[in-house]
């Protein structure tokens, strides 16, 4: 078998995904404290779990392929129409759907360093990622993005708050930027972590769907992070009706029966998630203070994770931390997810040991 002759040109040219696991083959992560994947440390609410358990009693029957009930709840939550909502199996699947709907080979996709799935989305479609570096404080360079626009630019991606930096762009700056962007360029907003934000001007751009109908804006959201449903795979896109109709023609928009039931309950259980967020913020403050006290440069985060510069080799830090039973990640510098308070303290003790190795 000559596999190269069988594979598509797009796959042959595609580089290995940067999302691929950096863990050594055979690593048993079940024995490690998971602080490297930006998961919710307190998980789903009991009401969500109960709804999913009930749905699973009839898992032998297909769920609603159109997810009408879930779309109705999402539309109600944002005061939009059901035609403004498209659901999918996690926001990662909707990143792919957006790429399928809009990108052709040779199209340019502008982005700052961000979630690696966007590079995959562009690469597999033979579009051209154009990377504009972050500013020194690791925030988006909106002026740089605007100056990078050419007649080949098809899409601009803004992850707000950004992964892996945790930094954000304020509402007014974003609106001013979007107003300047030509109307023939898709603006893809990834707001996977926005619900964790505490800054008052870290706001969703979904109102612009109606306020700026001439702009092709797509807002991606997920139940994985704030709602603690990462393993369930439920996400959604918000956009104008014509864009949603076009995206709905693409595959990857099916949500499981249990996922639909759980997501509907999650939107309704606001009190549980409000309390959970308070605990995440408490953990965030603790981690930031402790890391700064060690001499690390900490980038203040609006998410459930922190990026920090230990001023020593990040990969060495990651390895030494893993040797002490904890997973963190190094997509840029070092990134640690907020855990339970006990997990946060264990991580800080481990970090102090690692920092002493090079003192």
N, C-alpha and C positions, 0 to 999 in steps of 0.2 A: 504493500500500500504506500503510495506517495502522498502523504498527508498535505504537503504544500500545494499540490495540484487540486486537492479537494477543498481546502479552506478558502474563504472569501478574501479578496484583496484587503478589505478593511481589517480583518482579524490578523492577517499576515503582517500588516504595517503597524498594528497597535502594540505599544509597549506594555509590559506587565503593569498591572494596576498598582499604584502606590498604596492602595487600601489593603493589599495582600498582607497577611499576617507576618509580623516581624518576629514572632516567637519561634524558637527552635522547634523543629518537628518533634512531635511526641510530648511536648510540654503539657502537663496536667494542670490546666488553669483552675480546676475545681478546688485545688488545694491552696490557691493563692487568693489574696484580697484583691478584688477587681476595682482598681482606681485608674484604669487606663482607657475606658470605653465610653465615658460620659453618660453612664447609666444612672437612673434614679436610685439613690440609696435606700429609699423607703418604699418603693414599688407602688403597685396598683392599690386603689382603695378596696376595702372589703366588698363594697357594693358592685364594683367592676368585676371582681372575681366571682361573685355570686351570679351576676348576669351571664358571664361566660360559661360558668358551670351549667346553668340552665340551658343555654344554647347548645352546649355540647351533648346534652341528652338526646338531641335530634341531629347529631352531626352526620348521620347516615343519609340525610336529605340535603340537597344543595341549598345554599342560602340565596338571598336576593342578589343576582349578578349586578344589578344596577344600584344596590345599596340605597334605595330611595329613603328609607327611614333615617339612616345616618346622614344622608345629604340634607334632609329636612331639618334635623337637629343642628347641623353645622350652619345652615343658612339662617336659622332662627338665632343662633348664638351670635352671629355677626350682623344681624339685621340685613341680610342679603336675600336674593331669590335662589331657589334650588338650582336654577340654570346657571348660577355663578359658581357652582361647586362641582369638583370632580374628585372622587376618592380613589385610592390605590393602596397597594400592599407596601406601605411605608413611603416616606417622601423620597427615598432613593429610587423607587420605581417610577415616581412622578418626575424625577429629574430626567430619567430615560425617556419618558413619554414626551416631555417638553422638547428634548433633543430631536426625537423622531418627528414631532409636529413641525419644527421650525428649521432645522439645520440641513444644509446640503454640503457636499464636499467643496472645500475651498472657502466656506464662510468663516469669518473671523469671530471669535468669542472672547470678549474682554473680561478679565477678572484680576483681582489681586490674589496673592497666595491665600488659599482657603481650602475647604473640604475637597479631598482628592477625587470624589465622585464626579465633580464637574469636568475634570480633565478626562476621565473615562468617557463621559457623555459626549464630549467633543471629539475625542480621538477615534472612537469606534465609528463615527460618522464622517471621518476624514475632514472634519472642520479644523480650524487652526486656532489653538488657544494663544491668546496674546496676554502675557502676564505683566501687569503694572505693579511694581514693588510697593509694599506698604511704607508708610511714613516711619520715621524713627521711633515714634511711640507705638508702633504696630497698629495704627488705625488706617482706614482706607484713604488712599490718595485720590479723591474724587476729581481734582483738577487733572491729575495724570491720566485717569481713565478717560476723561472728556477729550484731552489732547490726543489720545491714542485712537480715537474714532476715525475710520477711513470709509471709503465707499464700499468696502467689503465687510464691514462690521454688521453682523446680524443680531448679536445678542450681547448684553452686558449682565454679568452675574454679580449680585451683591448679597453676601451672607451677613445678616445683621440680627443679633450680635454674631461676630465672626468665629468660626472654628478653623484653626485651633487657638486663636489669640484671646478670645473672650471680649475683645474690644467692640465698640459700636460707633455708628454714625447717628447723630441726633436728627430728630424729625425735620427741622427746618432746613438743614443742610441737604438732606436727602431730597426733599421736595424741590428745592432750588435746582439741584442736579438733574432730577428727572424732567423738570420743565425744559431744560436746555437740550436734552438728548433728542435727536431727530425721531419723528413719529414712526419711522420704518425700522426701528431697532427694538427688539424685544428686551424688556427689563425684567429679569428673573430675580425675585427676592426670595432668599432662603431664610425663613424665620423659625428654624427648628428650635432655637433656645430662647426665643423672645419672652416667653411667659415667665422665665426666671429673672428677668431684668428688674432692677430696682430704680434705675435712673428714670426720672419722669419724662425725659425727651427720647427715650428708647421705645419707639412706637411702631406698631404695624403700619404697613403701607396699603392695607386692603381698602381703606376708604377711597383711595385714589382710583379704584376701579370705576366708581361712579362719578367722582369729582373730575377726573381727567379721562373721559371715555375715548379720546383720540389716541391715548398712549397704550400700546400693547404690554400691559403689566401682568405678570403672573406671580402670585404669592404662594409659596410652598410652606406647608406646616405639617406637623407630625404629632402622633400620640406617643411616640417613643420616649421622649425626654421628660417633659413636665408631667405627663400623665403616667410615666413608669411602665409603658407597654412595649418596650423595645423588641421583645421576643414575639409579640403578637403581629407586628407589621401592619400598621394602619397609618396612612397619611392622606393629605388632601391638598388640592390646589384651588385657589380662588382667582377668578379672572372674569372678564366680561363674557357674555353669553356666546358670542361668536367664537372666541378663543376656546372656551370649554367644549363647544361642539366639535371643533377641530381636534382637540386633544383626545376627546372621547373615542375617536376613530382608531387610536393607537392601542396596542396591547398593554398589559400590566396594570389594569385598572380594577381588578377583582379583589375584594376584601372578604375574608372568611366569615362564616356565620357568627362564630364566637367573637371575632374581631369587631364586627359591626355592633353586636350587643354590648360588648365592653366599652367601646368608644362612646356610644350613646349614654351609658351610665356615667362615664368619666366626665362628660360635659355638664352633667347635672350635679355631680358631687363636688361642688365648688368649695365647701367648707373643709373637706379632707385635704384637698390639694393646696388650699391656702395655708393650712397648718404645716403641711409637708414642706412648702416653700420656705416658711419661716425657719424651719430646722436646717434646710439647705443653706440659707443665708447666714445663719449662725455658724455653721461649719465653714463657710467661705471666709468669714471674718477671722475665725481662728487660724485657718491655714495661711491666709495672707499675712497676718501679724507674725506668726511663727517663722515663716519663710523669710520675711524681711529682717527679722531679728538675727537670722543666720547669715545675713549679708547677700541674700539672693535679690535680684531685681524682679519684682512682681508686677505683672500687667493687670491692673484692676479689671475684674471680669463682671459681665452682666449675664453670665450663664451659670451652669452647675459645675464648672471646671476652672482651673487656673493655669495659665501659662507663666512660667518663670525661668529666669536665666540664673543657673547656679554658679556661673563664672568658672565652671570646670566642664569637662567633656560631658554633654548630655547623655550620650550612649553609655558612658561609664556609670553615670548616675542611675540610669535605667537598669543596667545589669546588676549593680550592687543592691539596688532597691528590690529587684526580683529575687536576688539571693537571700533577702530577708523576708520573702513571702508576700510581696506586694507587686502588682502590675501597675506601672504608669506608662506613659507614651511619650514619644519624641518626634512629633510631626514637624516641628520647627525648632523649638528649644526643648524644655521639659513641660509636660502637661499632666496635671493630676486632677482627677475627678473628685468632687466632694463625696465623702463616704458618710457612714454613721459617725457620731462623735468618737466612739471607741476606735473605729478604723482610722479616723483622722489623727488621733493621738499616736497610734501605732506607726503610721506613716511618718509623722514628725520625729518620733524617736529614731526611726530608721534613717531619716535624712540627716539627723545630727551625727549619727555614727559615720555615715558616708562622708560628710563634710570634714570630719576629723581625719579621714584617711589622707587628705591632701593639705591639711593645715600645717 
